[in-house]
Amino acid sequence: MALIVFLTSAICMAGSGLASQFELPDLVAPGSYQLEMGYTYLREADTSPDTSTHSLPAPTFITGVIPNLEIELLGDGLIVIDSDPGSSTEDGSDFSMFGKFGITSENGWIPSTAGRVGLSFPTGGGNVTSDGFDPSFTFIAAWAVGKNVESLPLPEETTLYLNFGFAGPTNGRSDSNRYFQYSTVVTLAFPIVGDLSGFVEYFNSVSTRNIADTHSMDAGVGYQFTNQFYTEVTFEAGLNDAASDFGSNLLLAWTF
């Protein structure tokens, strides 16, 4: 879901996937730490019964280990699933650990790239856990399209992000079989005014499991209050029946 340190002197936004979906190639410097907290709401009205899912406080801790490597520890925390009419379950989430490493720095037409490898541990409750040790890998790219394509009428700080994710999750306690999952995130981030920035993005998920592919879009704004404190709000809409109908996310991030 990591606080974007600084894309440029004018754009800052989150990239841990908590509020926005995209990951950033930027790394936390050795000796620095990042703490994130947040809340996610998703509404699904194409199921029977209709459900609302709340995830909080979604703690994430990130630290730089060496100049080209950071370690990330995260979990959704408490997951509350409300089903109409009046039924509710509460479970703790699975726990995940990631390592992110830089690959290339941006140079002209060469984008900034990074890799993020992770493992999820089955620590969650029965309604939400995958019940398996689930590996994943994400290839991350960022390119300053506003700076490198002068013919486009875009602010110089406008940045294009691409994430390609690969994972091998398990089905949960009722079915221990593992399946393959692929995801794509395409994001355009841009300055608005001062320390206020925004982004729009498309994301999908395709799997070998016997379920339909999901396609969604979201948009959000982020504000850098100080060099250490950042917040972001995102609104999401599903593009097909398999995706959540709509949702919202709040992120608070502190760097120290």
C-alpha positions as CSV (number, residue, x, y, z in Angstrom):
1,M,0.0,0.0,0.0
2,A,5.0,3.9,2.1
3,L,4.8,7.6,2.2
4,I,6.1,9.0,-1.0
5,V,9.0,10.9,0.3
6,F,9.3,13.6,-2.4
7,L,8.6,12.9,-6.1
8,T,9.8,16.4,-6.8
9,S,9.8,19.5,-4.7
10,A,6.1,19.9,-5.4
11,I,4.4,16.5,-5.3
12,C,4.1,14.2,-2.3
13,M,1.7,11.3,-1.9
14,A,1.3,7.9,-0.5
15,G,2.3,4.7,-2.2
16,S,2.0,1.9,0.3
17,G,-1.3,0.8,-1.2
18,L,-3.3,1.7,1.9
19,A,-5.2,4.6,0.4
20,S,-3.9,4.6,-3.1
21,Q,-3.3,1.3,-4.8
22,F,0.2,2.0,-6.3
23,E,3.6,1.4,-4.9
24,L,6.5,3.8,-5.3
25,P,10.1,3.0,-6.3
26,D,11.3,5.5,-3.7
27,L,13.1,3.9,-0.7
28,V,13.2,5.0,3.0
29,A,16.8,6.1,3.8
30,P,18.8,4.0,6.3
31,G,18.3,5.2,9.8
32,S,14.9,6.7,9.0
33,Y,11.5,5.3,9.9
34,Q,8.0,5.6,8.6
35,L,4.7,4.8,10.5
36,E,1.4,4.7,8.7
37,M,-2.2,4.3,10.0
38,G,-5.4,4.3,8.2
39,Y,-9.0,3.3,7.6
40,T,-10.6,1.5,4.6
41,Y,-14.2,1.1,3.7
42,L,-15.6,-1.1,0.9
43,R,-19.2,-1.6,-0.1
44,E,-20.3,-4.7,-2.1
45,A,-24.0,-4.7,-3.2
46,D,-23.7,-7.3,-5.9
47,T,-23.6,-10.2,-3.4
48,S,-26.3,-11.7,-1.3
49,P,-26.4,-10.4,1.3
50,D,-24.9,-6.9,0.7
51,T,-21.7,-6.3,2.7
52,S,-19.7,-3.5,4.1
53,T,-16.1,-4.1,5.1
54,H,-14.1,-1.8,7.5
55,S,-10.4,-2.2,8.0
56,L,-8.5,-0.3,10.7
57,P,-6.1,0.9,12.0
58,A,-4.0,-0.8,9.2
59,P,-0.5,-0.2,10.9
60,T,2.5,-0.1,8.6
61,F,6.1,0.2,9.8
62,I,8.9,0.9,7.3
63,T,12.7,1.4,7.8
64,G,15.7,1.7,5.6
65,V,18.2,-1.1,6.1
66,I,20.9,-0.2,3.6
67,P,20.9,2.5,0.9
68,N,19.1,0.3,-1.6
69,L,16.8,-1.8,0.6
70,E,13.9,-1.1,3.0
71,I,11.9,-3.5,5.1
72,E,8.1,-3.1,5.6
73,L,5.9,-4.7,8.2
74,L,2.1,-4.4,7.9
75,G,-1.4,-5.7,8.5
76,D,-4.9,-4.4,8.1
77,G,-5.5,-4.8,11.9
78,L,-9.2,-5.3,12.7
79,I,-11.5,-6.3,9.8
80,V,-15.2,-5.8,10.4
81,I,-17.6,-7.3,7.9
82,D,-21.2,-6.1,8.2
83,S,-23.8,-8.1,6.2
84,D,-27.4,-6.8,5.6
85,P,-29.5,-7.2,7.6
86,G,-27.7,-6.8,11.0
87,S,-25.1,-9.6,10.8
88,S,-21.5,-8.7,11.7
89,T,-18.1,-10.5,12.1
90,E,-14.8,-9.1,13.5
91,D,-11.4,-10.7,12.9
92,G,-7.8,-9.7,13.1
93,S,-6.0,-9.7,9.7
94,D,-3.0,-11.7,8.3
95,F,0.4,-10.2,8.9
96,S,2.8,-9.4,6.0
97,M,6.5,-8.6,5.6
98,F,8.1,-7.0,2.5
99,G,11.5,-6.0,1.3
100,K,11.8,-3.3,-1.4
101,F,15.0,-2.8,-3.4
102,G,15.9,-0.2,-6.1
103,I,16.7,-1.4,-9.6
104,T,17.3,1.7,-11.8
105,S,17.2,5.5,-11.3
106,E,15.3,7.7,-13.8
107,N,17.5,9.0,-16.6
108,G,15.7,10.5,-19.6
109,W,13.5,7.8,-21.1
110,I,14.7,5.2,-18.5
111,P,12.2,5.1,-15.6
112,S,12.9,4.8,-11.9
113,T,12.2,1.1,-11.0
114,A,12.2,-1.1,-8.0
115,G,11.1,-4.6,-6.9
116,R,9.0,-5.5,-3.8
117,V,9.0,-9.1,-2.6
118,G,6.8,-10.2,0.3
119,L,5.4,-13.0,2.4
120,S,2.0,-13.1,4.1
121,F,1.6,-15.1,7.3
122,P,-1.8,-16.7,8.3
123,T,-2.3,-14.8,11.6
124,G,-5.9,-13.7,10.8
125,G,-9.3,-14.9,11.9
126,G,-11.2,-17.6,10.1
127,N,-13.4,-15.2,8.0
128,V,-10.5,-13.2,6.5
129,T,-7.3,-15.3,6.6
130,S,-5.9,-17.0,3.5
131,D,-4.7,-19.8,5.9
132,G,-1.4,-20.0,4.1
133,F,2.1,-18.5,3.7
134,D,1.5,-16.5,0.6
135,P,4.4,-15.1,-1.5
136,S,4.2,-12.0,-3.8
137,F,6.3,-9.8,-6.0
138,T,5.7,-6.4,-7.5
139,F,7.6,-4.7,-10.2
140,I,7.4,-0.9,-9.8
141,A,8.2,1.8,-12.3
142,A,7.8,5.6,-12.2
143,W,8.5,8.1,-15.0
144,A,8.3,11.9,-15.0
145,V,6.0,12.3,-18.0
146,G,5.5,16.0,-17.5
147,K,9.3,16.7,-17.5
148,N,10.3,14.3,-20.3
149,V,7.4,15.0,-22.8
150,E,7.5,18.7,-23.2
151,S,4.9,18.6,-26.0
152,L,2.2,17.6,-23.4
153,P,0.4,20.4,-21.6
154,L,1.2,18.9,-18.1
155,P,2.9,20.3,-15.0
156,E,6.6,19.3,-15.0
157,E,6.0,17.3,-11.7
158,T,3.3,15.0,-13.3
159,T,4.5,11.4,-12.9
160,L,3.2,8.1,-14.4
161,Y,3.4,5.0,-12.3
162,L,3.1,1.3,-13.3
163,N,2.9,-1.6,-11.0
164,F,2.8,-5.3,-12.1
165,G,2.1,-7.7,-9.2
166,F,2.4,-11.4,-9.0
167,A,1.2,-13.5,-6.1
168,G,0.4,-17.1,-5.0
169,P,-2.3,-16.8,-2.3
170,T,-4.3,-19.7,-0.8
171,N,-8.1,-19.9,-0.7
172,G,-8.7,-19.9,3.1
173,R,-9.5,-22.5,5.7
174,S,-12.2,-24.1,3.6
175,D,-9.9,-24.8,0.7
176,S,-6.1,-25.1,1.1
177,N,-5.4,-25.0,-2.7
178,R,-3.0,-22.3,-3.9
179,Y,-3.8,-20.2,-7.0
180,F,-1.9,-17.6,-9.1
181,Q,-2.9,-13.9,-9.1
182,Y,-1.8,-11.1,-11.4
183,S,-2.5,-7.4,-10.9
184,T,-1.9,-4.2,-12.7
185,V,-2.0,-0.6,-11.4
186,V,-1.6,2.5,-13.7
187,T,-1.5,5.8,-11.9
188,L,-1.1,9.4,-13.0
189,A,0.0,11.7,-10.1
190,F,0.0,15.5,-10.5
191,P,0.4,18.7,-8.4
192,I,-2.6,20.8,-7.6
193,V,-1.5,23.8,-5.6
194,G,1.3,24.2,-3.0
195,D,1.6,21.1,-0.9
196,L,-1.7,19.6,-2.3
197,S,-1.4,16.9,-4.9
198,G,-3.7,14.4,-6.6
199,F,-3.8,11.2,-8.6
200,V,-6.1,9.1,-10.7
201,E,-5.6,5.3,-11.2
202,Y,-6.9,2.2,-12.8
203,F,-6.3,-1.2,-11.2
204,N,-7.3,-4.8,-11.8
205,S,-6.8,-8.3,-10.5
206,V,-6.8,-11.6,-12.6
207,S,-6.4,-15.0,-11.1
208,T,-6.6,-18.7,-11.9
209,R,-9.1,-19.1,-9.2
210,N,-12.7,-19.7,-10.4
211,I,-13.8,-16.1,-9.9
212,A,-14.3,-13.1,-12.3
213,D,-11.5,-10.6,-12.9
214,T,-12.0,-7.2,-11.0
215,H,-11.5,-3.8,-12.6
216,S,-11.7,-0.5,-10.6
217,M,-10.7,3.1,-10.7
218,D,-10.0,5.6,-7.9
219,A,-8.9,9.2,-7.4
220,G,-7.4,10.9,-4.4
221,V,-5.7,13.9,-2.9
222,G,-2.8,14.2,-0.6
223,Y,-1.5,17.0,1.6
224,Q,2.0,17.4,3.0
225,F,1.5,19.2,6.3
226,T,5.2,19.2,7.3
227,N,8.3,17.3,6.1
228,Q,7.3,14.6,8.6
229,F,3.5,14.4,8.4
230,Y,1.3,13.6,5.4
231,T,-2.3,12.6,4.9
232,E,-4.3,11.2,1.9
233,V,-7.9,10.6,1.1
234,T,-9.0,8.2,-1.8
235,F,-12.4,7.4,-3.3
236,E,-12.8,4.1,-5.3
237,A,-15.4,2.9,-7.8
238,G,-15.8,-0.6,-9.2
239,L,-16.0,-0.9,-13.0
240,N,-17.6,-4.4,-13.1
241,D,-19.8,-6.6,-10.9
242,A,-16.8,-8.6,-9.5
243,A,-15.2,-5.5,-8.0
244,S,-16.4,-3.7,-4.9
245,D,-19.1,-1.1,-5.8
246,F,-17.4,1.8,-4.1
247,G,-15.1,2.6,-1.2
248,S,-13.0,5.2,0.6
249,N,-9.7,5.3,2.3
250,L,-7.9,7.5,4.7
251,L,-4.1,7.5,5.3
252,L,-2.0,9.2,8.0
253,A,1.8,8.9,7.7
254,W,4.6,10.1,9.9
255,T,8.3,10.0,9.0
256,F,10.9,10.2,11.7
